[in-house]
Amino acid sequence: MKTFDTVAKLKLAKLKEGQFVETGGYYAKGDAGAARYLIVTPQSFDGYGDHELANGNIAVLQVGMSLNVVQFGAKDGVDNSDALRAISTRIRSYTTIDLGSIEHIISASGTPASPYGHRIFDLDGKDGIQFIGKRARVKVVDHNISSNGGLTFCYAKACNGLYATGIDFEMSFIGVHTSNTQYPFCGAFIGSDGSDAEAGGVRTQEQLNGNWKLEDCTFKLFHPWGQFAQSGSSYLGDPNNGFKIFPCFVSGAFDATDYANQCRKITFDNCTLKEGGNSYGFWTWAWNDVSMVNCTAESFVSKQSNAAGVISGRGEPMLRYHQFHCEGLTVTGNHFRAKPCDERLVAGFEGDARFVDYNTNLLGNYGHGVCTITGNTIIGGRGDAANSFDDWYINLIAYGSITVTGNTFGSTPETTNAYASIGIFWNAEAVGGQGNATLSILGNDWNATCDYMDNISIANGGSTPANRRLKSLVIEGNTSLGQLQYFNKMGVTGTAFGVQDCRIQNNNISGEFNTFFDKNSSNSRAIEVAGSETTDVLDVSRNTIRDKYYGIETNGHAGRFVADYNELIGVTTRWLGAIPVIFDRRDHAPNEAAADGSVHIRTNGIAGNSFYVRQAGAWTLMG
């Protein structure tokens, strides 16, 4: 078998069809581009994998299920868009693309545009695809969206099985699309199956994207205008079509109601959103079984802009999960650091910072979602005062059973440009039917630096009691050494407000280290509760509250209220607000104990109510 040192020397040869030849490298012998070719009669060729010889015959690259980018002429630090596109045309199901350890610059060169922009790898109906890098770098340098539309490294449809590892994405973009002809997507991985209505019928899971995993990849994506912008001319009714920039966005069959007809299983594992980026995080739309584990956001901030490039609203979080009729979200062992508030005064890095959004995206009630957010480290950044944005780190607008447990909250120390933040925010109203969500907030820790952060905020209301989406709330076993104003705030939201069954127990709350609202400020409050319905049950018991101005605040509660054995130490006023209609108060107040050990109980008045005291296990009616 004839052997040539390089592809250049092979192309000078005059070889007969039917024979196999080999090269020792692509540009130089031993450069990892060595390959085997079959000589055929003249036919179309791409000039990257296949080559025309001196006599017009074609040397056709012989490839198996693994495609080596160097065999297609990819070089370190140059624009490899055309070479990578040549590889894309060779991909079959269960193909591995070996990206090596080189830097691949990509651009709109040689790539056909769709309404969503240019794509380097375009996968349709290809299953089991792997992108393997050995710290390969994919780079975009100031891609101009105004003149070229979007640019995506990989776009996939009906791709059941996609794996990427060992790739570092560094991408910068400028410009904005201004007409209604496109919706420019930019970034690393996009998966879109569209609705069943668009596809012309219900599809099975095998006909959709699914079983994706991004592992050990890094993303630093930047546009001076932020994550996304408006165009001034809507695309299919959506005004946010100036551009959108993603590490990964997957959109499933959002009108499918059965598990068998939905996308399932995507995992983000040990991936990093690098400091210096300002793109979206990971966004999943109508997928089951979504996991983000052991991922890092080094300095996260987000914003959106209008068509003139002026900041116009909040951006989106590190992980944005749109539930629809799907279920199963696990967020475990991640490290999130918000960009410090003083650094948000720098152009391009304005805005808010969020860790996770869990959003139903349905108008009606749907209660089958299951979500666990556990064991994460969340370092807040205190908002952006210049733009009046507070940060919401865990933002819940969903249905189903949700557990938030064992997370640790802290904050960067800067106060310049500081505004406010919320650790866990329930922000939801059901529309029609019976709300049936449950939320358990267990064993979380807010350290002393969280003095610009309301730890927990519950806004649960609706036009009727049934419309209140959250039906059961448990806040138990948490520790807080830092709060802006509240450990837990439950405000008046809607005509019917509050939670049907609520238990706030065994929490340790201290305002000792608070600086913005210290214990001498009347804005220093530990627990606020509210409820409009007589059938609601609220139990605030066995909590320890130290160094707050107000201990427990009632913002109107019509149901049964139990307050049992709370320890209030260094609290100026134990209660704020009217005593509830049905009220059992048996709090231990150490500074009111008599010499004989008896406990004096102070109330704000019990007129019209029954007041019992338990002695030796029996209840005695006192008034």
C-alpha positions as CSV (number, residue, x, y, z in Angstrom):
1,M,0.0,0.0,0.0
2,K,1.3,3.4,-1.0
3,T,2.0,5.9,1.8
4,F,2.4,9.6,1.6
5,D,3.7,11.9,4.4
6,T,1.0,14.5,4.1
7,V,-2.3,15.2,2.3
8,A,-0.6,17.9,0.2
9,K,1.8,15.2,-1.2
10,L,-1.2,12.8,-1.7
11,K,-3.0,15.4,-3.8
12,L,0.0,15.6,-6.2
13,A,-0.3,11.9,-7.0
14,K,-2.0,10.3,-10.0
15,L,-3.6,7.2,-8.6
16,K,-5.9,4.6,-10.2
17,E,-9.4,4.0,-8.7
18,G,-9.9,1.0,-6.5
19,Q,-6.7,1.2,-4.5
20,F,-6.2,2.2,-0.8
21,V,-3.5,4.6,0.2
22,E,-2.4,6.0,3.6
23,T,-0.9,9.3,4.9
24,G,1.4,9.8,7.8
25,G,-0.3,13.0,8.8
26,Y,-2.5,15.8,7.4
27,Y,-0.2,18.9,7.4
28,A,2.9,17.1,8.7
29,K,3.9,13.6,9.4
30,G,2.9,12.5,12.9
31,D,0.4,15.4,13.5
32,A,-2.4,13.0,14.4
33,G,-4.0,13.4,11.0
34,A,-2.8,10.1,9.6
35,A,-5.6,8.4,7.6
36,R,-6.5,5.8,5.0
37,Y,-8.2,6.7,1.7
38,L,-9.9,4.9,-1.1
39,I,-9.3,6.2,-4.6
40,V,-12.5,6.5,-6.7
41,T,-13.4,8.1,-10.1
42,P,-14.3,11.8,-10.1
43,Q,-17.2,12.7,-7.9
44,S,-18.1,15.6,-5.5
45,F,-15.6,16.2,-2.7
46,D,-15.4,18.6,0.2
47,G,-11.7,19.3,0.2
48,Y,-11.4,18.6,3.9
49,G,-11.9,14.8,4.3
50,D,-12.0,13.9,0.6
51,H,-9.5,15.3,-1.9
52,E,-9.0,15.7,-5.6
53,L,-5.8,14.1,-7.0
54,A,-3.7,15.4,-9.9
55,N,-5.5,13.1,-12.4
56,G,-9.0,14.1,-11.3
57,N,-9.7,11.0,-9.2
58,I,-10.8,11.5,-5.6
59,A,-9.2,10.2,-2.5
60,V,-12.1,9.4,-0.1
61,L,-11.3,9.4,3.6
62,Q,-12.1,6.0,5.2
63,V,-13.8,6.6,8.6
64,G,-15.5,4.3,11.1
65,M,-17.6,5.4,14.0
66,S,-15.0,7.8,15.3
67,L,-14.2,11.0,13.5
68,N,-10.9,12.7,14.2
69,V,-11.0,16.5,13.5
70,V,-7.3,16.6,12.4
71,Q,-8.1,14.1,9.6
72,F,-10.4,16.8,8.2
73,G,-7.8,19.6,8.4
74,A,-8.6,21.2,11.7
75,K,-5.7,23.2,13.1
76,D,-5.0,24.8,16.4
77,G,-6.0,28.5,16.7
78,V,-7.6,29.0,13.3
79,D,-11.1,29.1,11.9
80,N,-12.1,25.5,11.6
81,S,-15.7,26.1,10.8
82,D,-15.6,24.5,7.3
83,A,-13.6,21.5,8.5
84,L,-16.1,20.9,11.3
85,R,-19.0,21.3,8.9
86,A,-17.4,18.7,6.7
87,I,-17.3,16.3,9.7
88,S,-21.0,17.1,10.4
89,T,-22.0,15.7,7.0
90,R,-20.3,12.4,7.9
91,I,-22.1,11.8,11.2
92,R,-24.2,8.7,11.5
93,S,-25.9,7.4,14.7
94,Y,-23.4,6.3,17.3
95,T,-20.6,8.4,16.0
96,T,-17.8,9.9,18.2
97,I,-16.3,13.2,17.2
98,D,-12.8,13.5,18.6
99,L,-12.1,17.3,19.0
100,G,-8.6,16.7,20.4
101,S,-6.9,19.3,22.5
102,I,-6.7,22.2,20.0
103,E,-8.5,25.5,19.8
104,H,-11.3,25.6,17.2
105,I,-12.4,29.1,16.1
106,I,-15.9,28.9,14.6
107,S,-17.8,31.5,12.6
108,A,-20.6,31.8,10.1
109,S,-18.2,30.8,7.3
110,G,-19.6,28.0,5.1
111,T,-22.6,27.3,7.3
112,P,-26.1,27.7,6.0
113,A,-28.4,29.9,8.0
114,S,-31.8,28.9,9.4
115,P,-34.4,31.2,11.0
116,Y,-32.4,30.4,14.3
117,G,-29.0,31.1,12.8
118,H,-25.9,29.3,11.6
119,R,-24.9,25.8,12.9
120,I,-21.6,24.1,12.9
121,F,-22.9,20.6,13.8
122,D,-26.5,20.0,12.6
123,L,-27.9,16.7,13.9
124,D,-31.3,15.5,12.9
125,G,-32.4,12.0,13.9
126,K,-28.9,11.0,14.8
127,D,-28.7,8.9,18.1
128,G,-25.8,8.2,20.4
129,I,-23.5,11.1,19.4
130,Q,-20.4,11.9,21.4
131,F,-18.2,15.0,21.4
132,I,-15.0,14.1,23.1
133,G,-12.4,16.8,23.9
134,K,-9.1,16.7,25.7
135,R,-9.6,20.3,26.9
136,A,-10.5,21.2,23.4
137,R,-11.4,24.9,23.0
138,V,-14.3,26.2,20.9
139,K,-13.9,30.0,20.4
140,V,-16.1,32.7,18.8
141,V,-14.7,36.2,18.5
142,D,-17.2,39.0,18.3
143,H,-19.7,37.2,16.0
144,N,-21.9,40.0,14.6
145,I,-25.5,39.0,15.0
146,S,-26.7,42.1,13.1
147,S,-25.1,40.9,9.9
148,N,-24.9,37.2,10.4
149,G,-27.8,36.1,12.7
150,G,-27.2,33.4,15.3
151,L,-24.3,31.0,15.6
152,T,-24.5,27.6,17.4
153,F,-21.8,24.9,17.9
154,C,-24.3,22.1,17.9
155,Y,-28.0,22.0,17.0
156,A,-29.9,18.7,17.5
157,K,-33.4,17.4,16.7
158,A,-34.7,13.9,17.5
159,C,-31.2,13.0,18.9
160,N,-31.7,10.3,21.4
161,G,-28.3,10.2,23.1
162,L,-25.8,13.0,23.1
163,Y,-22.7,13.3,25.3
164,A,-20.1,16.0,25.4
165,T,-17.0,16.2,27.7
166,G,-13.7,18.0,28.0
167,I,-14.7,21.1,25.9
168,D,-14.1,24.7,26.9
169,F,-16.4,27.2,25.2
170,E,-15.3,30.8,25.0
171,M,-17.6,32.9,22.8
172,S,-18.2,36.6,22.4
173,F,-21.0,38.2,20.3
174,I,-22.0,41.7,19.3
175,G,-25.0,43.3,17.5
176,V,-28.6,42.4,17.5
177,H,-31.2,41.2,15.0
178,T,-33.8,43.8,14.3
179,S,-36.5,42.2,12.0
180,N,-39.1,39.6,12.5
181,T,-37.5,37.2,10.1
182,Q,-35.2,35.4,12.6
183,Y,-34.8,34.3,16.2
184,P,-31.0,34.2,16.5
185,F,-29.8,31.5,18.9
186,C,-26.1,31.7,19.9
187,G,-23.9,29.4,22.0
188,A,-22.9,25.8,22.5
189,F,-25.8,23.3,22.5
190,I,-29.4,23.7,21.3
191,G,-31.9,20.9,21.2
192,S,-35.3,21.6,19.8
193,D,-38.1,19.2,18.9
194,G,-40.9,21.7,18.6
195,S,-44.5,20.9,19.6
196,D,-46.5,17.9,18.5
197,A,-48.8,20.4,16.8
198,E,-45.9,21.7,14.7
199,A,-44.7,18.2,14.0
200,G,-48.1,17.1,12.8
201,G,-48.8,14.5,15.4
202,V,-47.9,12.9,18.8
203,R,-44.4,11.4,18.8
204,T,-42.8,8.7,20.9
205,Q,-39.8,9.4,23.1
206,E,-37.6,7.6,20.6
207,Q,-38.6,10.3,18.1
208,L,-37.4,13.1,20.3
209,N,-34.3,14.4,21.9
210,G,-33.4,12.6,25.1
211,N,-30.6,11.0,27.2
212,W,-28.2,13.9,27.0
213,K,-25.2,14.6,29.2
214,L,-22.8,17.5,29.3
215,E,-19.9,16.7,31.6
216,D,-16.7,18.5,32.5
217,C,-17.3,21.3,30.1
218,T,-16.8,25.0,30.7
219,F,-18.7,28.0,29.3
220,K,-17.7,31.6,29.0
221,L,-20.2,33.3,26.7
222,F,-20.5,37.1,26.6
223,H,-22.6,39.8,24.8
224,P,-22.4,43.4,26.1
225,W,-26.2,43.5,26.1
226,G,-26.5,40.5,28.3
227,Q,-28.3,37.1,27.9
228,F,-31.0,38.2,25.4
229,A,-32.4,41.3,23.8
230,Q,-35.5,42.5,22.0
231,S,-35.5,43.2,18.3
232,G,-38.2,45.8,18.0
233,S,-40.0,43.4,15.6
234,S,-41.4,40.2,17.0
235,Y,-40.8,36.8,15.6
236,L,-44.0,34.6,15.8
237,G,-45.3,36.9,18.5
238,D,-42.2,36.9,20.7
239,P,-40.4,40.2,21.0
240,N,-37.3,38.7,22.6
241,N,-35.8,37.8,19.2
242,G,-32.9,40.2,19.1
243,F,-30.7,37.2,20.2
244,K,-30.4,34.6,23.0
245,I,-27.1,33.2,24.2
246,F,-27.0,29.7,25.8
247,P,-24.5,27.2,27.1
248,C,-27.3,24.7,26.6
249,F,-31.0,25.1,25.7
250,V,-33.3,22.1,25.2
251,S,-37.0,22.5,24.2
252,G,-39.2,19.4,24.2
253,A,-42.7,18.6,23.0
254,F,-44.4,21.0,25.4
255,D,-47.9,20.1,24.4
256,A,-47.4,16.4,25.1
257,T,-49.1,15.2,28.3
258,D,-47.9,11.6,28.7
259,Y,-44.4,10.5,29.7
260,A,-44.2,8.1,26.7
261,N,-44.4,11.2,24.4
262,Q,-42.0,13.5,26.2
263,C,-38.3,14.2,26.2
264,R,-36.5,12.7,29.1
265,K,-33.2,12.7,30.9
266,I,-30.6,15.4,30.6
267,T,-27.7,15.8,33.0
268,F,-25.3,18.7,33.6
269,D,-22.4,17.2,35.5
270,N,-19.3,19.1,36.8
271,C,-19.7,21.9,34.3
272,T,-18.6,25.5,34.9
273,L,-20.0,28.8,34.0
274,K,-16.8,30.9,33.9
275,E,-16.3,34.3,35.4
276,G,-16.4,36.9,32.6
277,G,-19.5,35.4,31.0
278,N,-23.0,36.9,31.2
279,S,-25.1,34.4,29.2
280,Y,-28.0,32.2,30.2
281,G,-27.2,29.2,32.3
282,F,-28.8,25.9,31.4
283,W,-32.4,26.0,30.3
284,T,-34.7,23.0,29.9
285,W,-38.2,23.3,28.5
286,A,-40.6,20.4,28.9
287,W,-38.1,17.6,29.8
288,N,-38.4,14.9,32.4
289,D,-35.6,13.8,34.7
290,V,-33.4,16.9,34.6
291,S,-30.3,16.9,36.8
292,M,-27.6,19.6,37.6
293,V,-25.0,18.1,39.8
294,N,-21.5,19.3,40.9
295,C,-21.6,22.3,38.6
296,T,-20.1,25.8,39.3
297,A,-21.0,29.3,38.5
298,E,-17.9,31.4,39.2
299,S,-19.4,34.9,39.2
300,F,-23.0,34.8,37.8
301,V,-25.0,37.8,36.6
302,S,-27.8,38.2,34.2
303,K,-29.8,40.9,32.3
304,Q,-31.9,41.5,29.2
305,S,-31.8,44.6,27.0
306,N,-34.2,46.3,24.7
307,A,-33.6,46.8,20.9
308,A,-31.4,49.9,21.7
309,G,-29.1,47.9,24.1
310,V,-30.4,49.5,27.3
311,I,-31.0,47.1,30.2
312,S,-34.7,46.5,30.4
313,G,-35.2,43.7,32.9
314,R,-34.0,40.7,34.8
315,G,-32.1,37.9,33.2
316,E,-32.4,34.2,33.8
317,P,-30.7,31.9,36.3
318,M,-27.9,29.3,36.3
319,L,-30.6,26.6,35.8
320,R,-34.0,27.4,34.4
321,Y,-36.5,24.5,34.4
322,H,-39.9,24.9,32.7
323,Q,-42.0,22.1,33.9
324,F,-45.1,21.9,31.6
325,H,-46.5,18.3,32.0
326,C,-43.1,16.9,32.9
327,E,-41.6,16.0,36.2
328,G,-38.3,15.2,37.9
329,L,-35.7,17.9,38.8
330,T,-32.6,17.2,40.9
331,V,-30.2,20.0,41.8
332,T,-27.4,18.6,44.0
333,G,-23.9,19.5,45.1
334,N,-23.5,22.7,43.0
335,H,-21.5,25.8,43.9
336,F,-23.1,29.1,42.9
337,R,-21.4,32.5,43.3
338,A,-23.3,35.7,42.3
339,K,-21.3,38.5,40.9
340,P,-20.6,41.0,43.8
341,C,-22.8,44.0,43.7
342,D,-20.0,46.5,43.2
343,E,-18.9,44.7,40.1
344,R,-22.3,45.1,38.6
345,L,-21.6,48.7,38.0
346,V,-19.3,47.6,35.1
347,A,-20.9,47.8,31.6
348,G,-22.0,44.4,30.4
349,F,-22.3,42.9,33.9
350,E,-25.3,44.8,35.3
351,G,-28.4,42.9,36.5
352,D,-29.6,40.3,38.9
353,A,-28.3,36.9,39.9
354,R,-30.3,33.7,40.4
355,F,-29.4,30.1,41.0
356,V,-32.5,28.1,40.1
357,D,-35.9,28.9,38.6
358,Y,-38.6,26.1,38.7
359,N,-41.5,27.3,36.6
360,T,-44.6,25.4,35.6
361,N,-45.3,27.5,32.4
362,L,-48.9,26.3,32.5
363,L,-52.0,28.3,33.1
364,G,-53.9,25.4,34.7
365,N,-53.0,23.3,37.7
366,Y,-50.7,20.4,37.3
367,G,-49.4,18.6,40.4
368,H,-47.1,15.8,39.3
369,G,-43.8,17.6,39.4
370,V,-41.1,16.3,41.8
371,C,-38.1,18.5,42.6
372,T,-35.2,18.1,45.0
373,I,-32.7,21.0,45.6
374,T,-30.2,19.7,48.1
375,G,-26.6,20.1,49.3
376,N,-25.8,23.3,47.3
377,T,-23.5,26.2,48.2
378,I,-25.1,29.5,47.3
379,I,-23.0,32.7,47.8
380,G,-25.2,35.7,47.1
381,G,-24.2,39.1,45.7
382,R,-26.7,41.5,47.3
383,G,-28.5,42.7,44.1
384,D,-28.0,45.7,41.9
385,A,-29.1,49.0,43.4
386,A,-28.3,51.0,40.3
387,N,-31.0,49.1,38.4
388,S,-33.3,48.3,41.4
389,F,-32.8,44.5,41.1
390,D,-32.8,42.2,44.0
391,D,-31.5,38.6,43.6
392,W,-33.7,35.5,44.0
393,Y,-31.6,32.5,44.5
394,I,-34.1,29.6,44.5
395,N,-37.3,30.9,42.8
396,L,-40.2,28.5,42.8
397,I,-43.3,28.9,40.5
398,A,-44.3,25.3,40.2
399,Y,-46.6,22.4,41.1
400,G,-45.9,19.1,42.7
401,S,-43.7,18.1,45.6
402,I,-40.6,20.2,46.2
403,T,-37.9,19.7,48.8
404,V,-35.2,22.3,49.5
405,T,-32.8,20.7,52.0
406,G,-29.3,21.0,53.3
407,N,-28.2,24.0,51.3
408,T,-25.7,26.6,52.6
409,F,-26.3,30.3,51.9
410,G,-23.7,33.0,52.2
411,S,-22.9,36.4,50.7
412,T,-20.0,38.3,49.2
413,P,-19.1,41.2,51.6
414,E,-19.3,44.2,49.3
415,T,-21.9,46.9,50.1
416,T,-21.4,49.4,47.2
417,N,-24.4,49.1,44.9
418,A,-26.1,46.6,47.3
419,Y,-29.8,46.3,47.1
420,A,-31.4,43.1,48.5
421,S,-31.9,39.4,47.9
422,I,-34.1,36.4,48.8
423,G,-32.8,33.0,49.5
424,I,-35.9,30.9,48.8
425,F,-38.8,32.6,47.1
426,W,-42.2,30.9,46.5
427,N,-43.9,33.1,44.0
428,A,-46.9,31.6,42.6
429,E,-50.7,31.7,41.9
430,A,-52.7,28.9,40.5
431,V,-55.2,29.6,37.7
432,G,-58.3,27.4,37.8
433,G,-58.8,24.1,39.6
434,Q,-57.2,22.9,42.8
435,G,-53.6,23.9,43.6
436,N,-51.8,21.0,45.1
437,A,-48.1,21.8,45.6
438,T,-46.1,21.0,48.7
439,L,-42.9,22.6,49.8
440,S,-40.5,21.4,52.5
441,I,-37.6,23.7,53.5
442,L,-35.4,21.6,55.8
443,G,-32.0,21.9,57.4
444,N,-30.7,24.8,55.4
445,D,-28.1,27.2,56.8
446,W,-27.8,31.0,56.3
447,N,-24.5,32.3,57.7
448,A,-23.8,35.6,59.2
449,T,-23.0,37.3,55.9
450,C,-26.6,37.0,54.7
451,D,-27.6,40.4,56.3
452,Y,-28.9,41.6,52.9
453,M,-31.0,38.5,52.3
454,D,-34.5,37.7,53.4
455,N,-34.0,34.0,53.9
456,I,-37.5,32.7,52.9
457,S,-40.3,34.6,51.3
458,I,-43.7,32.9,50.6
459,A,-46.1,34.7,48.3
460,N,-49.0,32.2,48.0
461,G,-52.4,33.5,46.9
462,G,-55.2,33.4,44.5
463,S,-58.7,34.6,43.7
464,T,-60.2,31.8,45.7
465,P,-58.8,29.4,48.4
466,A,-58.6,26.6,45.9
467,N,-56.5,28.7,43.7
468,R,-53.7,28.9,46.2
469,R,-51.1,26.7,44.5
470,L,-49.1,25.8,47.7
471,K,-51.2,23.6,50.0
472,S,-48.6,22.4,52.5
473,L,-45.5,24.2,53.8
474,V,-42.9,22.9,56.2
475,I,-40.0,25.1,57.4
476,E,-38.1,23.0,59.9
477,G,-34.6,22.6,61.3
478,N,-33.0,25.6,59.6
479,T,-30.3,27.8,61.0
480,S,-30.0,31.5,60.3
481,L,-27.4,33.9,61.6
482,G,-28.1,36.6,59.0
483,Q,-31.2,38.2,57.6
484,L,-32.0,41.5,55.9
485,Q,-35.4,41.8,57.6
486,Y,-37.1,38.4,57.9
487,F,-36.1,34.7,58.4
488,N,-39.5,33.9,56.9
489,K,-42.0,36.3,55.4
490,M,-45.5,35.3,54.4
491,G,-47.2,38.2,52.8
492,V,-50.7,39.0,51.7
493,T,-51.0,38.0,48.1
494,G,-54.4,37.9,46.3
495,T,-57.9,37.7,47.7
496,A,-57.2,34.4,49.3
497,F,-53.7,34.1,50.8
498,G,-51.6,32.0,53.1
499,V,-51.1,28.3,53.2
500,Q,-53.7,25.7,54.1
501,D,-51.3,23.6,56.3
502,C,-48.1,25.3,57.5
503,R,-45.5,24.2,60.1
504,I,-42.6,26.4,61.1
505,Q,-40.7,24.5,63.7
506,N,-37.3,23.9,65.3
507,N,-35.5,26.7,63.6
508,N,-32.6,28.7,65.1
509,I,-32.8,32.4,64.2
510,S,-30.4,35.0,65.3
511,G,-30.1,38.7,64.4
512,E,-26.8,39.2,66.3
513,F,-24.7,39.8,63.2
514,N,-27.2,41.8,61.2
515,T,-25.9,45.2,60.2
516,F,-28.5,46.7,57.8
517,F,-31.5,46.1,60.2
518,D,-30.0,45.3,63.6
519,K,-31.9,44.3,66.7
520,N,-32.7,47.9,67.5
521,S,-34.5,48.5,64.2
522,S,-38.2,47.9,64.1
523,N,-37.6,46.4,60.6
524,S,-35.8,43.5,62.3
525,R,-38.4,40.7,62.3
526,A,-38.0,37.0,62.5
527,I,-41.2,35.3,61.4
528,E,-44.2,36.8,59.6
529,V,-47.3,34.7,59.0
530,A,-50.6,35.4,57.2
531,G,-53.7,33.6,56.2
532,S,-57.2,34.5,55.1
533,E,-59.0,31.2,55.6
534,T,-60.7,29.9,58.8
535,T,-59.8,26.3,57.9
536,D,-56.1,27.0,57.7
537,V,-53.8,25.5,60.3
538,L,-50.5,27.3,61.2
539,D,-48.1,25.9,63.8
540,V,-45.1,28.1,64.8
541,S,-43.4,26.1,67.5
542,R,-40.1,25.3,69.2
543,N,-38.2,28.0,67.4
544,T,-35.3,29.9,69.0
545,I,-35.2,33.6,68.1
546,R,-32.5,35.8,69.4
547,D,-31.6,39.5,69.0
548,K,-34.5,40.6,66.8
549,Y,-36.8,43.6,67.4
550,Y,-40.0,41.6,66.7
551,G,-40.2,37.9,67.2
552,I,-43.4,36.7,65.5
553,E,-45.5,39.0,63.3
554,T,-49.1,38.2,62.3
555,N,-50.2,39.9,59.1
556,G,-53.8,38.7,59.5
557,H,-54.5,35.0,60.2
558,A,-58.1,33.8,60.3
559,G,-57.4,30.1,60.9
560,R,-56.1,28.0,63.8
561,F,-52.7,29.2,65.1
562,V,-50.6,27.2,67.4
563,A,-47.5,28.8,69.0
564,D,-45.8,26.3,71.3
565,Y,-42.6,26.5,73.3
566,N,-40.8,29.2,71.3
567,E,-37.6,30.6,72.9
568,L,-37.4,34.4,72.4
569,I,-34.2,35.8,73.8
570,G,-33.1,39.5,73.4
571,V,-36.3,40.2,71.5
572,T,-37.8,43.7,72.1
573,T,-41.4,42.8,71.2
574,R,-42.4,39.2,71.0
575,W,-45.5,39.7,68.9
576,L,-46.5,42.2,66.3
577,G,-50.0,42.3,64.9
578,A,-53.4,41.1,66.1
579,I,-53.6,37.8,68.0
580,P,-55.2,35.2,65.7
581,V,-58.8,34.1,66.3
582,I,-57.8,30.7,67.6
583,F,-54.5,30.9,69.4
584,D,-52.6,28.5,71.7
585,R,-49.6,30.3,73.1
586,R,-47.3,28.4,75.4
587,D,-44.0,30.1,74.7
588,H,-41.2,29.8,77.2
589,A,-39.9,33.3,78.0
590,P,-36.8,32.9,80.2
591,N,-36.6,36.6,81.1
592,E,-40.2,36.4,82.6
593,A,-39.7,33.3,84.8
594,A,-40.4,33.8,88.4
595,A,-38.1,32.8,91.3
596,D,-40.2,29.7,91.8
597,G,-39.7,28.6,88.2
598,S,-43.3,29.4,87.1
599,V,-43.6,31.1,83.7
600,H,-45.5,34.3,83.1
601,I,-47.2,34.4,79.7
602,R,-47.9,37.8,78.2
603,T,-50.5,38.2,75.5
604,N,-51.8,41.1,73.3
605,G,-55.3,40.4,74.4
606,I,-57.6,37.3,74.2
607,A,-61.0,38.9,74.2
608,G,-63.5,36.8,72.4
609,N,-61.2,33.8,72.3
610,S,-60.6,30.7,74.4
611,F,-57.2,30.6,76.2
612,Y,-56.0,27.3,77.7
613,V,-53.0,26.4,79.8
614,R,-51.7,22.9,80.0
615,Q,-50.7,21.7,83.5
616,A,-49.5,18.1,84.1
617,G,-50.7,17.0,80.7
618,A,-54.2,18.5,81.1
619,W,-55.7,21.6,79.5
620,T,-57.3,24.2,81.8
621,L,-59.6,26.9,80.4
622,M,-58.3,30.2,81.7
623,G,-60.6,32.7,79.9
